[in-house]
Amino acid sequence: QAKLVESGGGLVQAGGSLRLSCLASGITIRTYPMGWFRQAPGKERDFVAAISWSGGSTYYTESVKGRFTISRDDAKNTLDLQMNNMEPEDTAVYYCAARRYGSGPYSHITDYDYWGQGTQVTVSS
């Protein structure tokens, strides 16, 4: 049974950094395109960043370009999101996701088959 578990969330001041990690179990992510999404209170879940199965291609939503970096370590079966120069608007629950097939990267919620339970990120001004 596939399971994704996010970690690394917390409280940070504006301009600070956090690194989220997503550990997969029950699946080997080596051939899986992966992604990060976030959901702010009262809002829909939105795309943040995605990476192809090979790691050779990445894609970001405009608001995080130049600040966030998505990466994968297939040997550790993990997906990371390095977040720098954070803004209060980044406050949300962050979710990782995995897709069973394809190359990627993919940016739509419906593209993904497996989801983590989320980790809270709060950025204070």
N, C-alpha and C positions, 0 to 999 in steps of 0.2 A: 504494500500500500504506500503510495507516494505521500510524502510529508515534507513541507517546507516550513522552516522556523526562522523568523527574523530576530535579529538582536542588534544592539548598539544604539537604540533610540535613547532619548533623554531630553534634558533641558539645556539650552545653550543660548548665549547672548548673540544679538545681531552682530554679524561679522565673524563669528566663530565657525568651528568645523565639527562635524560628526562623521563617523564612518559606520554605515550599516552593513550587516552581513546576513546572508541567507544560507542556511545549511540544509541541504536536501538529503533525505533518506528514503529508502524504498525505490529510488530511481537513480540512475547514473546520468548526470546532466550533460555528459560529454557531447551528445548529439542534439541537445535541446536548446532552441532559442529561449532566451530568458528576458525578463523585464522587471521594472519597478514602476509601481503606481502609487498614488497617494489620495487620501480622502480627508478633506477638511470638514469641520463640523457644519452640518446643514447643506453640504455640497455633494456632488456626485464624485465617484472615483475617477481620477484623471491620470493619464499617462505621464510618466516622468522620463524614463530612459529605457532603452532596450539594446540588446546585444545579440549578434548572430550566433549560431551554434559553434562556429569556428573561433569566435572572438575577433574576427577580422573586420567586422562592421558594427558600428554603433549609431544610435539615433537618440536625440534628446528633444524634449519640448523646449520651445524657444526661451522660456523664462529661466531655465537652468543652464543653458549653454554657457560654457566658460567657467562655470562654478561647480558643477557636478561631474563626476566621472564614474561610469559603470565599468566593471571588470569582472572576470570570472577566473576561477582556479579549478579546473576540472579534476586535478589530482586530489584536491580537498573536497570536491563536490560542493563548492560554495560560489555564491554570487555576491559581489560587494557594490556598495554605492558610496563613494567619497563625496562629501558635501562640504564645500568651502564657501566662505563669504556669505554665510547664511542670512536670510532675511525673515522678518516676522511672517511674511506670506508663505514661507515654506512650512509653517506649522500644519501638521496633519498626521494621520496614521499612514504609515508607509507599508506597502505590501509588495512582496516579490511574487513572481509568477513564472511558470514554465509551460512551454508548448511542446507537445510530443513530436511534431513533425515540421519539416520545412527548414529553410535556411535562416530567415529573419534578416534584420530585426523587424519586430512587429509592434504596432503601437495601439492596437485596439483591445479593449477588455475581452471581447469575444474571441480573440485570437488564441487565448491561453486556456490550458486544460487544468492546471494545478495552481493553487494559491496558498500563501501562508496566512497566518492569523493576524499579522500586522504588528507593528511596533510604533509607539507614539513618539513623535518628534515635536518639541515645542521650542520656538525661537522667541526670546523676549527682546523687546526694543529698548 
